[in-house]
Amino acid sequence: MPAYAILGAQWGDEGKGKVVDFLARRADIVARFAGGNNAGHTVINDQGHFSLHQVPSGIFWPQTLSVMGSGVVVNPDPLLEEIESLKERGIDVDGRLLVSQRAHMIMPYHVAIDQLSEAAKGNKAIGTTGRGIGPAYADKASRNGLRMADLLDLKTLEPRLAEALEHANALITKVYGGGPLAFKTVLAQCREWSERIGPYIGPVEHELHEKLNQGGVVVLEGAQGALLDLDHGTYPFVTSSNPTIGGACVGLGLHPSQITGVIGVFKAYCTRVGAGPFPTELTGDTGERIRQLAQEFGTTTGRARRVGWFDAVMARYSGRLNGYTSNVLTRLDVLDSFDSIKVCTAYELDGEIINEPPGGEAALERCKPIYEEHSGWDKPTASATEYDQLPPQAVSYVSRLQELIGSPIDIISTGPRREEAITVRPIV
């Protein structure tokens, strides 16, 4: 009963969408387990260029059921828009997408609170996408949330919505000075969602266990990255869920023994969106060159991503959190034209050399990267599909990253398209 978790191993934006799509060709189910429409997964295949935010990246393989687990927070309006967009482009969705009854909803008041809260922070804003993710998870934790199952029972939903909205409006008006949301308007939205999204709501956890018991292949699709984990990331500049392996179990109702492999997705360099510590950040011409070559702009927000050299200190930490059995290295081709490439192997903190990140934000901000330098390569790696097509310097770089991460790099992505990849060792 093999289940394989595909996890972002850095600060997100590592190319998980392509990796999931690439591996889903052998999958019976692809399952999203955390996050919401703050995620942006890009897939380029024979059917075109797609940007997914909630629908799992396995939707393009006809044999695959795509499911969204209880750990996901669902914004129904954008999800319906995404479904319609896929249908308009010839992608069969009906009967192939299932949303957990236990998944919580992102309500209009969550979006309002998120945006008002960020604005109130001014220059101390965390840099959220403003899509209501954090407030939805906060309501979930305070047992004041509404779940997808509630759309199937509007009679029960109505009084619970009234109570939740009263609490939300108090926060919106009395703390942030915003305008209240009307109960009738929000209830009307829920009625529409019930009709349009109801057919997609079902027993995701049952489907997963049944398929695994039958010996099927399940791919677990992570969102964001390990270094944004609510508990283990660079707090408070983190997401509101657990994109690490523990979140995969909780967010899908699986137990650890059902997970055969844990695959970490690393970029050949690092990026980060929004505020927060970033020890290897490049603020000059080199960083801008990488940003433009790789078009490092957010799929969800369009914001320019911060860029830095590969951080092996964070990579080892990420590996310790998740126990990667295999890794995928993406964006190697972006480094094709550089004379030299740096890798951070340790930090200097207040005069002391350390080999793992400190737990406090202030201490991590003071960390200075210690680099080793590698020769670049003049032969392109872009679109390579065989390992022996890589120039020796690129092979040396990949080998060093593998050594520093502490687990094997089994797939190397050499371009954005599905077929642009080198499989060193099959992992699914």
N, C-alpha and C positions, 0 to 999 in steps of 0.2 A: 504494500500500500504506500507507494512513494508520493510524498508531498515535498516540493522544493520551494523554499522561500527566496525571493529576489529582493534584496534590501539595498537601499542607498547607503553607501558606506562613508559618505562625507557629509556635506551640508545640503544635500539635495541637488537636483539638476544634473545627475551623473549620467543620464541616458537610460533610465530604467525602462521607459516605454519601448524603445527599440529592442532592448534585451528581452523583455517579456514577450513581445511579438515574435522575436526570433526563436525563443524556446517554446512558445505555445503551439508550434506546429505539431508537437507530440502530446499535447495536453488535452485531457477531457474537460477539465474545469480550470479557469483562471479566476482567482478570488482576490479582490481588494479587501484589506483588513483594517485600514486606519485612514485618518485624514478626511478631507472633504473636497470641495471644488477650489481649494487653494492649491491643489496639485495640478501640474501641467505635464502630461506625458505625450511626447511627440512620436508618431509612427509614420514612416515613409515606406510604402510598398507599391505593388503593381496597380493598386486601386487609387493611389494618390498620396497626398500629404495631409495628415490628420493631427489635430491637437485635441487630446482627450483630457477631461478634468475630473469626471466621476466614473464614466463607463470604463471597465477594465480593458487593458490593451490586448486581450485575447479575442476581442469581438470580431476580428477580421478572419479568423480561421473557422470555417463552417462547422467543423466537428466539435467545437469548443463551447461550453456553457460558461458565460461570464457572470460572476456573482459579486455582490457587495455585502460584506459581513456586518455584524452588529457593532464592530469598532469604528465603522465609517459614520460620519455625520452627513446627511443627505439634504441638499437644497433642491426641492422638487422642480421649481421653475427652470433653473439651468440644466437639470438632468433631462427634463422633457425637451428642452431646446436641443440638447446634445443628441438625444435619441432621434428627433426629427431630422436633424442635420445628417446623421448617418444614413437614415432611410432615403433621404433625397439623393444621396450619393451611391445608392444601390447596395448598402450594407444591410443584411438581414438581421434584425434585432429581436423581433417578436418571437417569443419562445426560446430565446437564447440569452436573455438577460433576466437575472433574478435579484431582487433587493431584499435583504433580511427584514423580517417583521420586527426584529429587535433593534434595528438601526435607528438612531435618533435623527430628528428633523432639524434643519436650520430654518428658523422662522424669520419673517421679515423684521421682527424686533431684535433678533440676534445681530442682523446686519447693521441695523441702526446703532445699537449699543457699541459694536465693534468700531465703527467709524467715528462715533462721538468720543469714545475712549481714547483712540489714537490721536485725534485732534487735540484733546485736552492735555496730552502729554507733551505737546510741542516738540522741542528739539530732543526730548528724551524718549520719543516714540520708538517702539520695538521694531516697527516695519512690517506689520501684518498686512495681509492682502485686503483686509477690510471686508471679508466675505462672511463674517459671522461665525467663524469656526470656533474661536476661543469661547465666546459666550454660549454657544450650543453645548460644548463640552462642560462648561461650568454649570449649566442647568442640569445636564446629565448627572454630574457629581452631586449636586444638591437635591436630586430626586424631584426636580421640577420640570423635566424635559418631556417632550412629546415624541412618540416613536412612530415608525411607519405603520405598525399594526393599528394605531389609533385612526388612521385614515379609512380603515375597513370597518370602523364602528363609530360613526359620526355622533350618535346619540351620547356615547360615553365621552367622546372627545370634547364636546361643547363646554361642559362645566370645567373641565381641566384646562381648556384653552382660556376661558374667562379668568381663572385664577392666575395662570402663567402670565397673561397679558397685563393684568393689574399690577403684578410685581415688576414686570419689564417697564411699563409706562411710568411707574414711580421712579425708577432709575433714570429713564430717559429725560423726564421733566424736572425732577428735583435735584438730581446730581449734575446732569449735563446741560440742562436748559433747552432741551429739544422739544419737538412737538409730539404729542401722544399718537399712537396708532389706534384706529377705530376697530372695535371688536367685530362689527358686521363685515368690514372689509376683509379682515384676516380670516374670519370664518368662511366667507365666500370663496377665498382662495383655497381653503382646505376642502371645501366641497368639490371644487374643480379638480384638485389633485386626486381626491378619492376616485373620481370617475376616470381620469386619464392615466394615473399611475398605478391604480389598484391592481390591474392585471400583471404588473411586474413584481408585486410584493409576494413573498413566499417563504417557505422553510429552508433557508440557505444552509443552515447547520446540518439538517437531515440529509440534504443532497450531497454535501461534502462527505459525511460519514459513510453514506451508502456507496458512493463512488470509490472511496478509499478501501472499503471492505471488499469491493469487487476487483480490487487490484488496479484501479484506474490511476492516471497520472494527474496530479493537481499542482498548479503553479500558484504560489501566493505572492501577490503583487504589493510591494510596499510603496508608500508615498513619502515625500520628503527624505530625510537622511538620518543616520544614527546620531550625528552630532547636533541634531535638532530635537532629540528625544526629550520629553518633558522631565524625566528623572535624571538622565545621564548625559544630556547635551549641555551646551554652553548657556545655562540658565542665567538670567531670565530671557535671553534671546533665543527662544526655542519655539517649537510648535506646541499644540495643545494635546497631543496624543503621543503614543509610543510607537515610532516607526522601527524599533528594534525587534529582535526575534520574539521576545516575550509578548509584544503587542500582536504578533501574528497569531499566537496561540489564543490569547484572550479575545481578539477581535474576530475570530472565526469559530470559536468553540472547539478548537483542536487541542490535543494533548501532545507534549513534546515528543513522545515516542513515534508519533505519526509523521514527523518531519525527517525526511531522509537526508536532505542536503540544504545548506544555508549558503547562498551565493551572494557575495558582496560586489556591488558595482562601484568601481572607482574611476574617476577621470585621471588622465595622465598628468594633470595639474589640479589645482583646487579652485572652486568658485564658492561664493556666498552671496545671498540676496538679503538686503536689510542690514540692520545694525548688529553689533556683537563682535567679540574678539575674533581676530583672524590673523594669527601670527605671521604667516608667509605672504601677506597681501603685498601686491605690487602696485604702487600708486603712480609710477612714471610711464615712460614710453613703452616698456616691455609689456606691462600689464594691458595697456590700451591696444597694443599690437595683437596680443592673444585674444582680447575681447572682440576685436573687429574680425580677425581671421575666423574665429569660432562662432561669431554672432551670438555672443553671450548676453542675451536679453531674455527676460523671463517669459515663458510661454503663457503664464496666467496674467501677469501684470504689465509686461513689456519693459519693466525696469532693467537698467543696466546691472549686470552682475559684477560683483567685486571679484578680482582675479588674483591668484597667487601660485607660487610653485608648490609642487607636491609636498604634503606634510606627512612624513612617515611616523611622527610622534602620534598624531591623531589617528593615522591608519592602524597602528598597533593597538591603540585604545579601542577603536571601533571593532577590530578583530577579536579582542578580548571580550567585549560586550556580547558579540553575536556568534562567535565560534565558526567563522567561515570555513566551509569545506572546499569551496572553490571561489574564484574571483573572476570578474570580467573587467577588463581595462578598456575604457572608451576614450575617444578623442586623441588617440596617439598621433593621427595624421595632422592635427593642429600644430604639432611641434616640428613638423618636417623642415621648416626653413630656418631653424635657430642654430647658430654656431655653437652655443653651449646651453646646457639646461641644468638647473639646480634642483636639489632635493634636500629638504630639511630633515636631518637625522636626530636632532636633539634640540633642547631649548637651553638658554641661559636665563636664569631667574635670580635677580639680585646677587649676581656674581657666582652662582652655583649652577653646575651643569645637571639638568634633569632629563629623564627619558620618558616621562609620562606627563600628561597635562595636569596642572593643579585644578582642584575642584572649585575654586573661587574665581569669579569674573575678574576682579581687580588684579589678582595674581596672574591670570592668563593674559590680561592686557599688557602686563609688564614683561612677558616672555619675549625673548629675542631669538629668532631662529638661527641654528648652527647648520650651515650648508656644506654639502659636498657637491662638486661640479662634475658634470658629465659632458662628453663631446656630443655635439649634435650630428645630424646626418644630412647628406646632400641628395640622396636618392629618396624619392617620395614613397611613403607607406600608404598613401591614400588608395583605397579600393583593393588593397592586397587581400587575397583569400587563402594564401598559403604561407606558412611560417618562414620558409626559405626565400620568400620574396622580400623579407625585411632586410634592410642594410645591417651590417654587424653592430654599428653603434646603437641602433634601435633595439636590437636583440639584447645588447648589454644593458640598456636602460630598463627594459622590461624585466630582465633577470634580477636586476638590483631591486626594483620595486617589489618583486615577488619575495625576495629575501627579507626585505624590510617589513613587509606586511605580515609575513610568517605563514602564509598559505598560498597554494598554487594559483597562478593566473592561467585559466583554461580557455578563455575566449578573449580575443583582442578585436575590438571594433575599429574599423579603418575608414568609416564613412557613415553617413546618416541612413543609408538604405539598408533594407533587411539583409540583402546578400553580401554586403560589404563587411565581412567579418572573417577572422581566422579562428578555426576551432582547433585548439591544441589538443584538447581531450573532451569528448562529449560529456556533458554534465546532467542532461535530462534525457 
